[in-house]
Amino acid sequence: MMELCDLKVQINGEHNFFLSQNVLCSFSGKLRKILKEENIIINTNRTVIRFMDFPGSIEGFELISRFCYNNGRIDINPSNICFLHCGAIFLEMEEEITPCNLLKQTENFLDGILYLTWHDLLISLKSCESFFAMADSSGLLQKLLSSLIYKISVNSDLSSPSSSSSPEVSLFRCSFSKRSIEAIKPCLSREWWFQDLFVFAPETIEKMVKALGAYGCNNKSLILTKFLLNYLKSADQSGHGSKWDHGGLADTAVYGVLMIGRNAFNYRGLFWVLRLVSRLGLSKECREKLERLIGSMLDKAELDDLLVSGHDEGVYDVKLVMRLVRFFVIEEEDGGSLMRMKKVGRLMDKYLREISPDQRLKASKFLGVAESLPDSARDCYDGVYRALEIFIQTHPNLSFEDRKRLCRCLNHEKLTLETCKDLAKNPRIPPDVAVQALASQQPKLQAKTNMVNDLNKGNSKTVLYITEANCEEFITRFL
């Protein structure tokens, strides 16, 4: 008598199934071929077959085995349709093998997939992520996504996808009163499906976004971009976001933002987008385009917007701000507004003062920010000096050369007299810099006090001939 369990099937190196060759071969063309070939592994009296890429792994093969042992019958439902369909393709369970073949049965079920509830579609789509490549190549993924998109489109004016949507699966919930229903309805009618899709892997979402575009979803409303940003935010907050998995989606979201960025996002919103996608693998090209957009609107920024964490390089990301200023200046070079430029100048003075105490801030970066704007951006350089004063005080190890180099960011003629006096009294400021600053104030002093005759004779002429030897004397006389 033939042994009932004469076939050992090892699935993905995880589990062994002991089955009858006759039972499985009566439904699987692939197993018939394998058993006829000579490269099978013989282990005593039992044939061993190893499948390292079986769709659905152990669960998938167990369903296939049940189908075979139940004489070609199995209850097909949304939770197992993907396992059975891809398993049938993998094992070649086709009509040429037997009339009651599994592939035909799963195809019949999929013909009616459009009538599945939203809840059931989500279950089916989620189940095929473990064998995504096969689900995609077989066309199964496209069928599921087409049905999903259809339900999104036909329910675009409804507050929920279906009365049968499961509370366990649907993550999007919104409580409202009769008074607020009209105010909330636009949000529900267009975005009810967002959070239900947050559970899916990035590759599934990428396919869905491409399909939405193919089916004519109008991104002028930014619906795709809004969804992607919410999806990326969810992935980032859950700790599941990675630059390797989400980089493509981050790029797609940014392209959407760039389409209508100025009209749909305020400055703080754009900065939020930049912070989010930067953590999730945004490409260098897309980052530059987004930064260029943000930089062109720098006059709308507040100080808090610029205080982005610098991670390992310092308390704040100073390089980012320098890039934004550069983009703003480039934008304003072609007939820009002087008022906008001066507004950014005041903002940069506040920013300099904020970053000055950072012990990891290098002198070159401080100078880079201070000199990033043209001279016309500031009517007064007192703010720059106050920031410089803090920086020099909190960085006591700066060399004389560094301190002197830092002072070049000051326009002495645009310093007030009081600030010049403070500068001259500051022991950390090189004496020759103090002399130059005070010398620049002489015309103001003469015009303001109208006391030219009270000045020591020759002082106004000798200013141009101040040397290091007599600079201390000069400073003392004008304080």
C-alpha positions in Angstrom: 0.0 0.0 0.0 1.3 3.4 -1.0 2.4 5.7 1.9 -0.2 8.4 2.5 2.5 11.1 3.4 5.1 10.4 0.7 5.8 14.1 0.0 7.6 16.6 2.3 7.2 20.2 1.3 9.4 22.8 3.0 8.0 26.3 2.8 10.5 29.3 2.9 12.8 27.3 5.2 10.3 27.8 8.0 7.9 24.8 8.1 7.6 21.3 6.7 4.3 19.9 5.4 4.0 16.1 5.0 1.5 15.4 2.3 0.3 12.9 -0.3 1.9 13.3 -3.8 -1.3 12.0 -5.5 -3.5 14.5 -3.7 -1.4 17.6 -4.5 -0.4 16.5 -8.0 -4.1 16.0 -9.0 -4.4 19.9 -8.7 -0.9 21.3 -9.3 0.8 21.2 -12.7 4.0 22.5 -11.1 4.3 19.7 -8.6 3.8 17.2 -11.4 6.7 18.7 -13.3 9.0 18.8 -10.3 8.3 15.2 -9.4 9.1 14.1 -12.9 12.4 15.8 -12.9 15.6 14.2 -11.6 16.8 17.1 -9.4 14.4 16.3 -6.6 16.0 15.5 -3.2 15.4 12.0 -2.0 15.3 11.4 1.7 14.8 7.7 2.6 11.3 6.9 1.3 10.0 10.4 1.1 10.4 13.0 -1.6 11.4 16.5 -0.4 10.5 19.7 -2.3 11.6 23.1 -1.1 9.9 26.4 -2.0 11.8 29.4 -0.8 9.4 32.1 -2.2 6.0 30.7 -1.8 3.4 33.5 -1.7 1.8 33.8 1.7 4.5 31.6 3.2 3.1 28.9 5.7 -0.4 30.4 5.8 -0.6 30.4 2.0 0.5 26.9 1.5 -1.7 25.6 4.3 -4.7 27.1 2.4 -3.6 25.4 -0.8 -3.3 22.1 1.0 -6.7 22.3 2.4 -8.1 23.0 -1.0 -6.4 19.9 -2.4 -7.5 17.6 0.5 -11.1 18.9 0.3 -11.3 17.7 -3.3 -11.0 21.1 -4.9 -13.4 23.0 -2.6 -12.7 25.9 -0.3 -14.5 29.0 1.0 -13.0 31.9 -0.8 -13.3 35.2 1.1 -11.6 38.7 1.2 -9.1 37.5 3.8 -7.8 34.5 1.8 -8.4 35.5 -1.8 -4.9 36.9 -2.4 -3.2 33.8 -0.8 -5.2 31.4 -2.9 -5.0 33.3 -6.1 -1.2 33.8 -6.0 -0.7 30.3 -4.6 -2.7 28.9 -7.6 -0.6 30.8 -10.0 2.6 29.7 -8.3 1.6 26.0 -8.4 0.0 26.2 -11.8 -3.4 25.0 -10.6 -5.0 25.7 -14.0 -7.8 24.3 -16.0 -5.5 22.1 -18.0 -4.9 20.1 -14.8 -8.4 19.7 -13.5 -11.9 21.3 -14.3 -12.3 22.4 -10.7 -9.0 24.2 -10.6 -8.3 26.8 -8.0 -7.1 29.5 -10.4 -10.5 29.6 -12.1 -12.3 29.8 -8.8 -10.2 32.7 -7.6 -10.6 34.6 -10.9 -14.4 34.2 -10.7 -14.2 35.7 -7.2 -12.1 38.6 -8.4 -14.5 39.4 -11.2 -16.9 40.6 -8.5 -14.3 42.4 -6.4 -15.9 45.7 -7.2 -18.8 44.7 -5.0 -16.7 44.1 -2.0 -17.2 46.6 0.9 -14.5 49.1 1.7 -13.6 47.1 4.8 -13.1 43.9 2.8 -11.0 45.6 0.2 -8.6 46.9 2.8 -8.3 43.4 4.2 -7.6 41.9 0.8 -5.1 44.6 -0.1 -3.2 44.3 3.2 -3.0 40.5 2.9 -1.0 40.6 -0.3 1.8 42.9 1.0 3.9 39.9 2.2 4.2 38.8 -1.4 3.9 42.2 -3.1 6.0 41.4 -6.1 3.9 38.5 -7.2 0.7 40.2 -6.4 1.9 43.1 -8.6 3.2 41.0 -11.5 0.0 38.8 -11.6 -2.3 41.9 -11.9 -3.9 41.2 -8.6 -2.7 44.4 -7.0 -4.0 46.4 -9.9 -7.5 44.9 -9.6 -7.6 45.7 -5.9 -6.3 49.2 -6.3 -8.8 49.9 -9.2 -11.7 48.8 -7.0 -10.3 50.9 -4.1 -10.0 54.0 -6.2 -13.4 53.5 -7.6 -14.9 53.5 -4.1 -12.9 56.6 -3.3 -14.2 58.4 -6.3 -17.9 57.4 -6.0 -17.9 58.3 -2.4 -16.2 61.6 -2.8 -19.4 63.5 -1.8 -20.3 61.2 1.1 -19.2 61.3 4.7 -18.2 57.7 4.8 -17.2 55.0 2.3 -19.8 52.4 3.3 -22.2 51.6 6.0 -20.4 48.4 6.4 -17.0 50.0 7.0 -15.6 48.2 10.1 -14.8 50.3 13.2 -11.8 48.0 13.8 -10.2 48.7 10.4 -11.3 52.3 9.9 -9.0 54.6 11.8 -10.7 57.8 10.7 -13.3 58.9 13.1 -14.8 62.3 13.6 -17.5 63.3 16.2 -19.7 66.2 15.4 -22.9 67.8 16.3 -25.8 68.9 14.0 -24.5 72.5 14.2 -21.1 71.6 13.0 -21.9 69.0 10.3 -22.0 71.5 7.5 -18.6 72.9 8.5 -17.0 69.4 8.7 -18.6 67.9 5.6 -16.1 69.2 3.1 -13.3 67.6 5.0 -15.1 64.3 5.3 -16.2 64.3 1.7 -12.7 64.4 0.3 -10.5 63.0 3.0 -12.5 60.3 4.7 -10.2 57.6 3.3 -6.9 59.0 4.4 -6.3 57.3 7.8 -7.7 54.0 6.6 -4.7 53.7 4.3 -2.0 54.6 6.8 -1.6 50.9 7.7 -0.2 50.1 4.2 3.4 49.8 3.3 5.1 52.5 1.2 5.3 50.4 -2.0 1.5 49.8 -1.8 0.9 53.6 -1.4 3.3 54.3 -4.3 1.2 52.0 -6.6 -2.0 53.6 -5.4 -0.8 57.1 -6.0 0.3 56.2 -9.5 -3.1 54.6 -10.1 -4.9 57.6 -8.8 -3.1 59.7 -11.3 -3.9 57.3 -14.1 -7.5 57.4 -13.2 -7.6 61.2 -13.5 -7.6 62.3 -9.9 -7.2 66.1 -10.1 -4.3 67.2 -8.0 -5.3 70.9 -8.3 -7.2 70.3 -5.1 -4.0 68.9 -3.6 -5.9 65.9 -2.5 -3.0 63.5 -3.4 -0.5 65.8 -1.8 -2.6 66.1 1.4 -2.9 62.4 1.6 0.8 61.8 1.2 1.8 64.4 3.7 -0.6 62.9 6.2 0.6 59.4 5.4 4.3 60.4 5.9 3.4 62.2 9.1 1.8 59.0 10.4 4.8 56.9 9.4 7.2 59.4 11.0 5.3 59.6 14.3 4.9 55.8 14.5 8.7 55.4 14.1 8.1 53.2 10.9 9.3 55.9 8.5 12.7 55.4 6.9 14.5 57.2 4.1 15.0 54.0 2.3 11.3 53.1 2.2 9.6 56.5 2.0 12.0 58.5 -0.2 9.9 58.1 -3.3 6.7 59.2 -1.6 8.5 62.2 0.0 9.6 63.3 -3.5 6.0 62.9 -4.9 4.6 64.9 -2.0 7.1 67.7 -2.6 6.3 67.9 -6.3 2.6 68.3 -5.3 3.5 71.1 -2.9 5.6 72.8 -5.5 2.6 72.9 -7.9 0.5 75.2 -5.8 2.9 75.9 -2.9 2.4 79.7 -2.6 -1.4 79.5 -2.9 -2.1 76.5 -0.7 0.5 76.7 2.1 1.5 79.4 4.4 5.2 79.8 5.3 4.9 77.8 8.5 3.2 75.0 6.6 6.0 74.9 4.0 8.6 74.7 6.8 6.6 71.8 8.4 6.7 70.0 5.0 10.4 70.5 4.8 11.1 69.2 8.2 8.9 66.2 7.7 10.2 65.0 4.3 13.8 65.7 5.2 13.6 62.9 7.8 12.2 60.5 5.2 14.7 60.4 2.4 13.8 63.4 0.3 16.1 63.5 -2.8 18.6 66.3 -3.1 16.9 67.7 -6.2 13.5 67.9 -4.6 14.9 69.4 -1.4 16.6 72.2 -3.3 13.4 73.0 -5.2 11.4 73.1 -1.9 14.1 75.2 -0.2 14.0 77.6 -3.2 10.3 78.1 -2.8 10.6 78.6 1.0 13.5 81.0 0.5 11.6 83.1 -2.0 9.0 83.7 0.8 11.5 84.3 3.6 10.0 87.8 4.3 6.9 86.0 5.6 8.8 83.9 8.1 9.0 84.4 11.9 12.0 83.7 14.1 10.5 80.4 15.4 10.2 79.1 11.8 14.0 79.3 11.4 14.9 77.5 14.6 15.3 74.1 13.1 17.4 71.5 15.0 20.9 71.2 13.7 21.3 67.7 15.2 25.0 66.9 15.4 26.3 70.1 13.9 24.9 72.5 16.5 21.7 73.6 18.2 20.3 75.0 15.0 20.6 74.2 11.3 22.4 77.3 10.3 23.3 75.9 6.9 19.7 75.6 6.0 19.0 79.2 6.9 22.0 80.4 4.9 20.6 78.5 1.8 17.2 80.1 2.3 18.7 83.6 2.5 20.7 82.9 -0.6 17.6 81.8 -2.5 15.7 84.9 -1.3 18.5 87.2 -2.4 18.6 85.6 -5.8 14.8 86.1 -6.1 15.1 89.7 -5.1 18.0 90.6 -7.4 15.6 91.1 -10.4 13.8 94.2 -9.3 12.8 93.0 -5.8 11.2 95.0 -3.1 13.5 96.9 -0.7 10.8 96.7 2.0 10.9 92.9 1.8 14.7 92.9 1.9 14.7 95.0 5.0 12.2 92.8 6.7 14.4 89.8 6.1 17.3 91.9 7.5 15.5 92.5 10.7 14.7 88.8 10.9 18.3 87.8 10.4 19.4 90.1 13.2 17.0 88.3 15.5 18.3 85.0 14.2 21.9 85.9 14.8 21.2 86.9 18.3 19.4 83.6 18.9 22.2 81.4 17.6 25.1 83.3 19.0 25.4 81.5 22.3 25.6 78.1 20.7 29.0 76.7 21.7 29.2 74.6 18.5 28.5 77.5 16.2 31.7 78.3 14.2 32.9 81.8 13.5 32.6 81.1 9.8 28.9 80.2 10.1 28.2 83.3 12.2 29.9 85.4 9.6 28.1 83.6 6.8 24.7 84.5 8.2 25.7 88.0 9.0 27.0 88.7 5.5 24.3 86.7 3.6 22.3 89.8 2.9 23.4 92.9 0.9 24.1 96.1 2.8 20.8 97.6 1.7 18.9 95.1 3.8 19.9 97.0 7.0 19.4 100.7 7.9 21.2 100.0 11.2 23.8 97.4 12.2 23.2 97.6 15.9 21.4 94.3 15.9 24.4 92.6 14.2 26.8 94.1 16.7 24.7 92.9 19.7 24.7 89.3 18.2 28.5 89.6 17.6 29.0 90.8 21.1 27.2 87.7 22.5 29.1 85.4 20.2 32.5 86.8 21.1 31.6 86.7 24.8 30.4 83.1 24.7 33.4 81.9 22.6 36.3 83.1 24.7 38.8 80.9 22.9 38.5 82.9 19.6 41.8 84.0 18.3 42.6 87.7 17.7 42.5 87.0 14.0 39.0 85.4 14.2 37.7 88.3 16.3 39.0 90.8 13.8 37.6 88.8 10.9 34.2 88.6 12.5 34.1 92.4 12.8 34.1 92.8 9.1 30.3 92.0 9.1 29.7 95.5 10.6 29.1 98.6 8.6 30.5 101.2 11.0 28.7 104.1 9.4 25.3 102.4 10.1 26.1 101.9 13.8 24.6 104.4 16.3 26.9 106.5 18.4 25.9 104.6 21.6 26.7 101.3 20.0 30.0 102.6 18.8 30.9 103.6 22.3 30.0 100.2 23.6 32.1 98.6 20.9 35.1 100.8 21.8 34.8 99.8 25.4 34.6 96.1 24.6 38.0 94.6 25.5 37.3 91.7 23.1 37.0 94.0 20.1 40.4 94.6 18.4 41.5 98.2 19.1 42.0 99.1 15.4 38.4 98.0 14.7 37.2 100.3 17.5 39.1 103.2 16.1 37.6 102.7 12.7 34.1 102.5 14.2 34.6 105.7 16.2 36.2 107.5 13.2 33.1 106.7 11.1 31.0 108.6 13.7 32.9 111.9 13.5 30.7 113.4 10.8 27.6 112.5 12.9 29.1 114.0 16.0 29.9 117.2 14.2 26.5 117.6 12.7 24.7 116.7 15.8 26.6 118.7 18.4 27.6 121.6 16.2 30.7 121.8 18.3 33.4 121.4 15.7 35.4 124.3 17.2 35.5 122.5 20.6 37.3 119.5 19.1 41.1 119.5 19.5 42.7 121.1 16.6 43.8 118.6 14.0 41.7 115.7 15.3 39.5 115.6 12.2 42.5 115.5 10.0 44.5 112.9 11.9 41.8 110.4 11.9 43.1 109.1 8.6 46.5 108.6 10.1 45.7 106.7 13.2 48.2 104.0 13.9 48.3 101.1 16.3 50.6 103.0 18.6 48.1 105.9 19.2 44.8 104.1 18.7 44.2 103.7 22.5 44.7 107.4 23.0 42.2 108.1 20.2 39.6 105.8 21.7 40.0 107.4 25.2 39.5 110.9 23.8 36.2 110.2 22.1 34.5 108.2 24.8 
